[in-house]
């Protein structure tokens, strides 16, 4: 095998495995979100996905309104990942958290908690390496009868 072909394979392989891990996380997420959408639940914003690195905290900032309740659904690419998931309200408090390879967190913000929240994740232990892929969806529901 020529050096150039080997070099090309080395550069092509990491993006292919990254795409595969992210696709697996999105596939696991779709098992839940497809069902919720089919029964009329409303997705807030778009599905988010990416990579987690051991020891680093990833934060997704969201502007939440107290007129809605929210459900956060997060999956990783493997059932053997160990991730710390938590929500942080505008006051820096953490009303909900979980340790797992996937989670569902639900909140009903108080009127004083309207504003910038963050969904935070930290990979404690990856299934196969020091990285893991995640996919997250957020659903909202009006708290007043329509």
BELZIQUI-V241217 format. One record per residue. N is the residue number from 1. RES is the residue in one letter. PSI is psi in degrees with one decimal (NA if undefined). OMEGA is omega as a letter, one per 40 degrees, with the letter a starting at -180 (* if undefined). Layout:
# BELZIQUI-V241217
n-><N/N>
res-><RES/RES>
psi-><PSI/PSI>
omega-><OMEGA/OMEGA>
This chain:
# BELZIQUI-V241217
n-><1/2/3/4/5/6/7/8/9/10/11/12/13/14/15/16/17/18/19/20/21/22/23/24/25/26/27/28/29/30/31/32/33/34/35/36/37/38/39/40/41/42/43/44/45/46/47/48/49/50/51/52/53/54/55/56/57/58/59/60/61/62/63/64/65/66/67/68/69/70/71/72/73/74/75/76/77/78/79/80/81/82/83/84/85/86/87/88/89/90/91/92/93/94/95/96/97/98/99/100/101/102/103/104/105/106/107/108/109/110/111/112/113/114/115/116/117/118/119/120/121/122/123/124/125/126/127/128/129/130/131/132/133/134/135/136/137/138/139/140/141/142/143/144/145/146>
res-><X/X/X/X/X/X/X/X/X/X/X/X/X/X/X/X/X/X/X/X/X/X/X/X/X/X/X/X/X/X/X/X/X/X/X/X/X/X/X/X/X/X/X/X/X/X/X/X/X/X/X/X/X/X/X/X/X/X/X/X/X/X/X/X/X/X/X/X/X/X/X/X/X/X/X/X/X/X/X/X/X/X/X/X/X/X/X/X/X/X/X/X/X/X/X/X/X/X/X/X/X/X/X/X/X/X/X/X/X/X/X/X/X/X/X/X/X/X/X/X/X/X/X/X/X/X/X/X/X/X/X/X/X/X/X/X/X/X/X/X/X/X/X/X/X/X>
psi-><134.3/157.4/-37.6/-40.6/-41.9/-43.7/-41.2/-43.6/-39.5/-40.8/-27.2/-30.8/-48.0/-45.2/-33.7/-43.1/-33.0/-44.9/-39.0/-43.9/-42.8/-40.1/-38.5/-42.9/-42.9/-36.8/-43.7/-38.9/-41.1/-26.2/-35.9/-48.2/-37.8/-41.1/-44.5/-40.8/-38.6/-23.3/9.5/8.7/149.6/122.1/135.2/120.7/-156.4/163.2/140.0/143.8/162.6/-157.2/143.4/141.6/133.6/128.4/-16.7/141.2/128.2/129.2/134.2/114.0/137.7/140.1/111.5/148.0/134.2/-7.4/-5.1/155.0/153.2/146.3/123.1/126.6/122.0/132.8/151.5/177.5/-7.3/144.5/-5.8/5.8/148.4/106.3/139.4/118.3/138.6/157.9/141.3/126.2/176.5/-17.1/1.7/8.9/155.6/93.9/-21.1/142.1/167.5/151.8/120.1/-172.6/-11.4/161.0/163.6/122.6/132.5/140.3/153.7/93.4/141.6/165.4/-29.0/-12.8/6.6/133.6/-151.3/115.4/165.9/138.9/118.2/145.1/138.8/124.6/114.7/-43.6/126.5/156.0/-44.8/-13.8/-163.4/19.7/159.1/154.9/147.4/159.5/134.1/142.4/148.6/131.5/148.2/154.1/135.7/139.1/-5.3/139.5/140.3/NA>
omega-><a/i/a/i/i/i/i/i/i/a/a/a/a/i/i/i/i/i/a/i/i/i/i/i/i/i/i/i/a/i/a/a/i/i/a/i/a/i/i/i/a/i/i/a/a/i/i/i/a/a/i/i/a/i/i/i/i/i/i/a/a/i/a/a/a/i/i/i/a/i/a/i/a/i/i/a/a/i/a/i/i/a/i/i/i/i/i/a/a/i/a/i/a/a/a/i/a/i/a/i/i/i/i/i/i/i/i/a/i/i/i/a/i/i/a/i/i/i/a/i/i/i/i/i/i/a/a/a/i/i/i/i/a/i/a/i/i/i/i/i/i/i/i/a/a/*>
